Amino acid sequence: MFKVADESAFVIQRFQLAELLERLAENLPNASQKAQQRLAAMELINDLGPLRTVTVGTLLGLMEKTAREWAKEGVLRIEIHDPRMLIDPLSVHNVFHLVEELRAAGQKRGLLASVTRRLAAAALLESKNPQGSLGLVRQGQGEIARRRPSPRGQTYPVRDESSD
């Protein structure tokens, strides 16, 4: 069994290797080869198994407490709850890319809200019926990924005020 520091170093090394495979895939001329290379990168990450929140925090440049909160908010998929919270490595990989893009654009604060919006937009785009999904949103139906408290303790859906 790994010590936490050794495990984190191993996971970081695997993520770096997967990132290299993804960058190399971008330069491949054949779409099939690109897909195979990306699949190999995802398998490399998935083979790590569930990740400790301390390792996730290190990968994302967050405190462990913040990584736990992101998981509780649904940004990171919790694979195992007890006896300790363990996070799905593929969800960490997706969030890693989003956080990297946001930080490269100069964003330092409000990362959770920005990542949540981007994940919701990506899910909408990947939907088999995006128009139907938008229709449900307009009608106030569908699944709400996250709620925020109102001043009176009630909850209401989070809205993206920038689209108003």
Backbone bond lengths (Angstrom), bond angles and torsions (degrees), N, CA, C in turn:
res aa  C-N    CA-C-N  psi(-1)  N-CA   C-N-CA  omega(-1)  CA-C   N-CA-C  phi
1 M - - - 1.448 - - 1.528 109.05 -
2 F 1.331 115.63 140.01 1.460 122.36 -178.78 1.518 111.52 -77.70
3 K 1.315 116.15 147.87 1.455 120.58 164.12 1.521 105.84 -74.03
4 V 1.323 117.01 158.31 1.466 120.45 -176.59 1.531 110.71 -58.50
5 A 1.318 118.10 -44.72 1.465 121.03 -178.56 1.528 111.06 -63.92
6 D 1.337 116.69 -41.55 1.464 120.39 178.72 1.531 110.73 -66.26
7 E 1.339 115.51 -40.65 1.458 120.09 178.78 1.521 110.54 -62.95
8 S 1.324 117.22 -44.59 1.466 120.88 178.78 1.520 111.08 -61.14
9 A 1.320 117.17 -43.44 1.472 120.95 179.24 1.527 110.45 -62.65
10 F 1.330 117.52 -41.69 1.461 121.93 178.91 1.529 111.09 -63.62
11 V 1.331 116.16 -44.90 1.466 121.15 -179.28 1.531 110.28 -64.73
12 I 1.318 116.91 -43.65 1.469 120.73 178.82 1.519 110.20 -60.65
13 Q 1.331 116.37 -42.34 1.467 120.66 178.41 1.533 110.45 -60.68
14 R 1.330 117.19 -43.69 1.465 121.36 178.86 1.529 111.38 -63.91
15 F 1.327 116.65 -41.85 1.462 120.07 177.87 1.522 110.69 -62.60
16 Q 1.325 116.92 -41.74 1.463 120.29 178.93 1.523 111.05 -63.36
17 L 1.321 116.80 -40.06 1.464 120.47 177.42 1.526 110.66 -64.94
18 A 1.313 117.01 -42.04 1.467 120.80 178.10 1.525 110.53 -63.38
19 E 1.324 117.36 -39.99 1.467 121.05 177.68 1.524 110.66 -62.77
20 L 1.318 116.76 -39.95 1.464 120.93 176.98 1.527 110.29 -62.39
21 L 1.322 117.21 -45.03 1.471 120.85 177.65 1.529 111.18 -59.54
22 E 1.315 116.66 -40.37 1.474 120.01 179.02 1.521 111.64 -66.31
23 R 1.339 116.98 -41.74 1.473 119.79 178.57 1.527 110.94 -65.21
24 L 1.328 116.43 -40.20 1.464 120.09 177.91 1.524 110.83 -65.41
25 A 1.314 117.12 -34.93 1.464 121.13 179.82 1.523 111.42 -62.82
26 E 1.324 117.18 -33.12 1.467 120.76 179.99 1.524 111.83 -60.36
27 N 1.322 117.16 -28.81 1.467 121.30 -175.95 1.528 113.62 -92.52
28 L 1.314 117.16 -3.04 1.457 119.61 179.46 1.531 109.92 -75.56
29 P 1.348 117.29 137.78 1.470 119.84 -175.95 1.532 113.40 -75.97
30 N 1.298 117.47 -29.28 1.458 121.96 -173.60 1.534 110.12 -94.40
31 A 1.333 116.98 129.79 1.468 121.85 -179.15 1.527 111.16 -61.66
32 S 1.304 117.05 -36.41 1.457 120.89 179.75 1.526 110.68 -65.92
33 Q 1.330 116.38 -41.76 1.466 120.56 177.60 1.526 111.07 -64.70
34 K 1.346 116.59 -39.69 1.469 120.62 177.41 1.524 110.01 -59.74
35 A 1.329 115.55 -46.19 1.466 120.41 -178.47 1.528 110.88 -62.95
36 Q 1.328 116.77 -41.67 1.466 120.21 179.38 1.524 111.09 -64.91
37 Q 1.318 116.61 -40.53 1.464 121.31 -179.72 1.537 110.10 -65.46
38 R 1.345 116.90 -43.19 1.462 120.57 178.41 1.524 110.83 -65.35
39 L 1.321 116.51 -38.97 1.461 120.97 177.96 1.530 110.16 -62.29
40 A 1.326 116.61 -41.10 1.465 120.45 177.89 1.530 110.64 -61.99
41 A 1.323 116.57 -39.79 1.463 120.50 178.33 1.529 110.48 -64.07
42 M 1.329 116.74 -43.09 1.468 120.30 -179.65 1.529 111.23 -67.45
43 E 1.320 117.18 -37.03 1.470 120.48 177.39 1.526 110.82 -65.76
44 L 1.320 116.10 -37.48 1.465 120.92 177.79 1.530 110.23 -60.63
45 I 1.315 116.18 -42.06 1.465 120.28 179.42 1.524 110.93 -73.49
46 N 1.312 117.10 -44.73 1.465 120.79 -178.20 1.526 111.78 -62.64
47 D 1.324 116.95 -33.90 1.470 121.15 179.74 1.534 112.78 -65.04
48 L 1.328 117.07 -14.68 1.465 119.78 177.48 1.517 111.62 -66.55
49 G 1.318 116.96 -25.73 1.456 120.23 -176.77 1.519 110.40 77.39
50 P 1.317 116.71 -178.01 1.466 120.93 -177.59 1.525 111.89 -58.42
51 L 1.333 115.59 141.35 1.460 121.87 -174.80 1.530 111.66 -108.02
52 R 1.330 115.54 144.17 1.465 120.89 174.74 1.528 109.05 -68.35
53 T 1.315 115.38 150.66 1.462 119.18 -179.71 1.527 112.26 -65.48
54 V 1.315 118.20 -29.74 1.463 120.05 177.42 1.531 109.92 -65.43
55 T 1.311 117.22 -37.99 1.467 121.63 178.31 1.524 110.07 -70.09
56 V 1.327 116.49 -41.60 1.465 121.14 177.98 1.528 109.90 -60.69
57 G 1.326 115.99 -44.09 1.456 119.78 177.71 1.521 112.21 -58.90
58 T 1.313 116.12 -43.32 1.470 120.82 178.56 1.523 110.76 -61.53
59 L 1.332 116.40 -46.07 1.462 120.51 -179.35 1.527 112.55 -61.55
60 L 1.326 115.92 -39.76 1.463 120.50 -175.96 1.528 113.53 -91.50
61 G 1.341 116.18 -1.98 1.460 119.48 -178.52 1.519 111.96 70.61
62 L 1.333 116.35 35.42 1.460 123.18 -178.92 1.525 109.42 -121.25
63 M 1.308 115.83 163.07 1.452 121.01 170.51 1.527 107.50 -73.33
64 E 1.332 116.95 154.08 1.468 119.70 178.66 1.526 111.07 -58.08
65 K 1.316 117.03 -40.36 1.469 121.32 179.41 1.527 110.73 -59.69
66 T 1.318 117.10 -40.52 1.464 121.74 179.01 1.522 110.26 -67.45
67 A 1.319 117.88 -40.86 1.469 121.08 177.47 1.528 110.18 -60.77
68 R 1.331 117.22 -39.65 1.471 121.43 177.28 1.537 110.54 -63.09
69 E 1.324 115.68 -43.44 1.466 119.88 179.81 1.531 110.92 -63.81
70 W 1.323 116.78 -41.32 1.464 120.01 178.59 1.525 109.84 -61.80
71 A 1.324 116.45 -38.59 1.467 120.09 178.22 1.529 110.12 -66.46
72 K 1.318 116.90 -43.48 1.468 120.38 179.50 1.526 111.28 -64.63
73 E 1.329 117.28 -30.50 1.466 121.84 177.95 1.532 112.07 -78.45
74 G 1.330 117.24 -11.38 1.457 120.54 176.90 1.520 115.11 96.66
75 V 1.324 117.15 2.28 1.470 119.95 178.92 1.526 110.54 -72.17
76 L 1.317 116.35 -36.84 1.466 123.03 175.41 1.525 107.47 -110.41
77 R 1.324 116.29 134.99 1.465 119.79 -177.42 1.525 110.22 -82.22
78 I 1.328 114.94 122.48 1.462 121.09 177.84 1.524 107.68 -80.25
79 E 1.317 116.04 123.07 1.459 120.65 -179.74 1.525 111.20 -93.03
80 I 1.323 115.98 -36.74 1.462 121.77 179.53 1.525 107.59 -135.62
81 H 1.344 116.41 130.72 1.467 121.04 -179.85 1.522 112.42 -93.20
82 D 1.327 116.90 -43.39 1.467 121.33 -174.18 1.512 110.37 -125.45
83 P 1.297 121.90 145.17 1.452 127.49 6.35 1.529 113.39 -78.75
84 R 1.323 117.26 -15.91 1.468 119.85 174.26 1.524 108.13 -139.65
85 M 1.310 115.44 154.93 1.459 121.35 -178.75 1.526 109.50 -71.79
86 L 1.330 115.92 126.52 1.463 122.18 175.52 1.528 108.27 -126.10
87 I 1.326 116.03 139.65 1.460 122.83 -169.88 1.525 111.17 -109.32
88 D 1.330 115.01 142.00 1.460 122.21 176.96 1.531 109.89 -63.23
89 P 1.326 118.56 125.97 1.471 120.49 -175.86 1.531 113.70 -66.58
90 L 1.332 118.29 -30.44 1.468 119.61 179.80 1.526 111.27 -70.33
91 S 1.332 117.26 -34.63 1.466 118.54 176.25 1.529 109.89 -67.85
92 V 1.323 116.58 -35.37 1.470 120.60 176.59 1.533 109.58 -63.75
93 H 1.305 116.16 -41.13 1.463 120.57 179.67 1.530 111.06 -61.76
94 N 1.329 116.88 -45.36 1.471 120.29 178.96 1.518 111.26 -61.90
95 V 1.313 116.77 -45.43 1.462 121.38 -179.26 1.533 110.28 -68.24
96 F 1.320 116.96 -35.46 1.465 121.24 177.31 1.526 110.87 -55.05
97 H 1.334 116.05 -46.68 1.470 119.93 179.73 1.531 111.48 -63.81
98 L 1.312 117.55 -42.11 1.461 120.78 179.57 1.523 111.46 -64.30
99 V 1.327 116.82 -45.11 1.460 120.84 179.68 1.532 110.02 -63.47
100 E 1.314 116.29 -40.90 1.467 120.86 178.88 1.530 110.30 -60.32
101 E 1.344 117.82 -45.16 1.466 121.74 178.94 1.524 111.41 -63.17
102 L 1.327 116.41 -44.82 1.462 120.17 -178.73 1.522 111.27 -64.07
103 R 1.302 116.90 -43.42 1.469 119.69 179.12 1.522 111.31 -67.11
104 A 1.325 117.42 -36.89 1.473 120.56 177.52 1.531 110.69 -63.44
105 A 1.338 115.80 -30.01 1.466 120.54 178.03 1.528 111.86 -83.18
106 G 1.342 117.34 2.03 1.446 121.42 175.55 1.516 114.88 95.53
107 Q 1.321 118.60 3.66 1.464 120.09 -179.70 1.523 110.06 -80.82
108 K 1.314 115.41 127.14 1.464 121.22 179.94 1.523 111.01 -116.77
109 R 1.321 117.67 -26.94 1.463 122.66 -176.86 1.525 109.27 -117.91
110 G 1.322 114.76 158.71 1.461 119.76 177.15 1.520 113.20 70.04
111 L 1.326 116.03 26.19 1.470 119.55 -177.93 1.526 111.96 -64.18
112 L 1.323 117.52 -39.36 1.464 120.20 -178.84 1.522 110.72 -58.61
113 A 1.321 117.59 -48.49 1.468 120.97 -179.45 1.521 110.98 -63.12
114 S 1.316 117.18 -42.39 1.465 120.45 -179.54 1.519 111.76 -66.31
115 V 1.329 116.84 -42.59 1.464 120.41 178.79 1.526 109.92 -64.83
116 T 1.337 116.31 -41.82 1.467 120.32 178.91 1.521 110.66 -59.67
117 R 1.333 117.33 -45.52 1.477 120.79 179.04 1.525 111.35 -62.01
118 R 1.320 116.27 -43.73 1.469 119.11 -178.83 1.526 111.90 -66.37
119 L 1.328 117.28 -39.20 1.465 120.02 177.61 1.523 110.61 -65.41
120 A 1.334 117.22 -39.96 1.465 120.85 178.29 1.521 110.52 -65.16
121 A 1.329 117.25 -41.36 1.465 120.80 178.62 1.528 110.68 -65.08
122 A 1.315 116.63 -41.62 1.471 120.39 178.95 1.521 110.55 -64.23
123 A 1.331 116.81 -41.00 1.467 120.00 178.99 1.521 110.42 -64.27
124 L 1.318 116.82 -38.66 1.456 120.62 178.58 1.523 110.90 -64.82
125 L 1.327 116.24 -42.63 1.461 120.16 -179.93 1.528 112.05 -67.15
126 E 1.340 116.39 -32.96 1.457 120.79 -179.67 1.523 112.39 -82.54
127 S 1.320 116.62 -8.38 1.459 121.13 -179.66 1.527 110.15 -60.01
128 K 1.323 115.88 143.89 1.462 120.29 178.83 1.517 110.76 -67.51
129 N 1.326 116.59 -24.72 1.452 121.16 -179.17 1.525 109.21 -136.09
130 P 1.359 117.72 76.55 1.461 119.60 -176.45 1.525 113.02 -60.33
131 Q 1.327 117.79 -37.90 1.459 119.83 179.64 1.521 110.86 -64.23
132 G 1.333 115.99 -41.28 1.462 120.04 176.95 1.511 111.42 -63.22
133 S 1.345 116.68 -40.07 1.461 120.92 178.63 1.523 110.81 -64.14
134 L 1.326 116.75 -42.54 1.460 120.35 177.55 1.519 110.87 -63.49
135 G 1.319 116.47 -38.63 1.463 120.60 177.58 1.519 111.42 -61.13
136 L 1.327 116.50 -42.44 1.464 120.17 178.10 1.521 111.31 -63.02
137 V 1.327 116.21 -40.19 1.463 120.73 179.10 1.528 109.38 -62.99
138 R 1.330 116.75 -44.62 1.468 120.22 -179.76 1.528 111.73 -62.71
139 Q 1.323 116.77 -31.55 1.462 121.17 -179.71 1.527 112.21 -85.57
140 G 1.324 116.87 -1.81 1.455 120.46 -179.46 1.514 113.18 78.14
141 Q 1.337 116.45 18.27 1.455 120.91 179.51 1.517 108.96 -105.56
142 G 1.302 115.35 -179.79 1.455 120.09 178.54 1.509 110.41 95.19
143 E 1.297 114.94 178.90 1.460 120.98 -176.14 1.515 109.89 -90.50
144 I 1.318 116.29 133.00 1.460 121.88 176.76 1.519 106.71 -95.71
145 A 1.322 116.56 121.87 1.454 121.00 -175.70 1.521 112.04 -72.18
146 R 1.334 117.92 -31.74 1.456 120.54 -175.63 1.518 108.30 -153.73
147 R 1.308 117.44 140.77 1.455 122.20 176.10 1.520 108.76 -115.80
148 R 1.323 115.22 153.04 1.455 119.07 173.53 1.522 108.36 -122.75
149 P 1.328 117.76 151.82 1.456 119.73 -177.40 1.517 111.88 -74.94
150 S 1.322 115.94 145.92 1.458 120.64 173.34 1.520 107.70 -88.49
151 P 1.317 118.31 170.52 1.462 119.87 179.69 1.527 113.02 -60.00
152 R 1.327 118.87 -24.98 1.458 121.76 -178.27 1.524 112.46 -96.82
153 G 1.301 117.89 11.71 1.455 121.13 177.71 1.520 114.21 87.80
154 Q 1.345 117.50 -4.52 1.456 119.95 175.56 1.519 107.35 -78.83
155 T 1.322 116.56 166.95 1.464 119.03 176.20 1.505 109.18 -115.66
156 Y 1.303 115.11 150.48 1.450 120.94 175.57 1.516 108.08 -146.58
157 P 1.344 117.13 158.78 1.466 119.94 -174.79 1.523 112.18 -63.97
158 V 1.306 114.96 147.48 1.457 121.37 173.26 1.510 107.45 -74.76
159 R 1.321 116.88 131.53 1.467 121.26 178.68 1.513 108.84 -118.19
160 D 1.282 115.46 150.95 1.449 120.97 175.11 1.514 107.34 -91.10
161 E 1.353 117.08 100.39 1.453 120.85 -176.89 1.523 112.71 -66.78
162 S 1.315 117.74 -17.96 1.468 120.03 -179.40 1.516 112.37 -69.36
163 S 1.359 117.24 -18.45 1.467 119.26 -178.92 1.515 111.74 -92.24
164 D 1.362 118.22 -3.67 1.477 121.06 178.87 1.485 112.06 -76.88
